[in-house]
Amino acid sequence: MQEINYRVPDELIARNHKSMILSLQSSRFTQYGRVIEHLDVQPLIERARTTTPIPQEGNLYVPSVGDLEAFPVARELASYYGNRPIQIGFCNGRNMSMNGMEYHKSPEIVIAVTDCVLFLCPFASLNEFDTVKTTDAELFYLPKGSVALLDDKVLHLAPCMVDRKGFQTIIVLPKETNEPLDAEETKQRDASQDREDRLLFKKNKWMIAHPERMQLVSQHVHVGLVGDNRVVNPL
């Protein structure tokens, strides 16, 4: 297996001196999840590196890719979900800002195909299923080859790029996560008196948006991320 250097690059720290960028090996990460180091994901990474595109702008998320799910390591990844059906897809892009926060009621595994950084926030920061302060989020560096297991309900969104060429990540979640709600599920959500239900955007996906992120606001994602839309300055 490839040896991974978890140390945050000095140049990245210098370019983002207003935001502390933490290592996955920091004790701060233990409140969000843990690092998986014993899995041989390199063949999976190499396939994703050569077959999953980085868009010219924005992000591209594909929940399920059969080619990636066919790798033998998928069986080991499923063990982190109680051997329930999983999906292996990718999130690639040129993102540089928070834009919003989402959570799942399940773990999420993020495999860094390239270096990237990720804003994470504890579920306790979600105030009455309404607002989250952007200053509550912490920023973590995911070096290429690293595998981060995020606990259920950890607030996060798409990674941000470290290199201006963009980022590539593999995303592992339970089957059907992030798929659109059907008509009956949407009707049930809209009729619910539970404040959390208004955040349900897709299957197993509860979400809030920053008011500046019109792409999410236009899709009627609940606007609740309060404060500056924090930005990462890539190398």
Buried (B, 14 or more C-beta within 10 A) or exposed (E): EEEBEBEBBEEBEEBBEEBEBBBBBBEBBEEBBBBBEEBEBEEBBEBBEEEBEBEEEEBBEBBBBEEBBEBEBBEBBBEBBEEEEBBBBBBBBBBBBBBBBBBBEBBBBBBBBBBBBBBBBBBEBBEEBBBBEBEBBBBBBBBBBBBBBBBEBBBBBBBBBBBEEBBBBBBBBBBBBBBEBEEEEEEEBEEEEEEEBBBBBBBBBBBBBBEBBEEBBEEEBBBBBBBEBBBBBBE
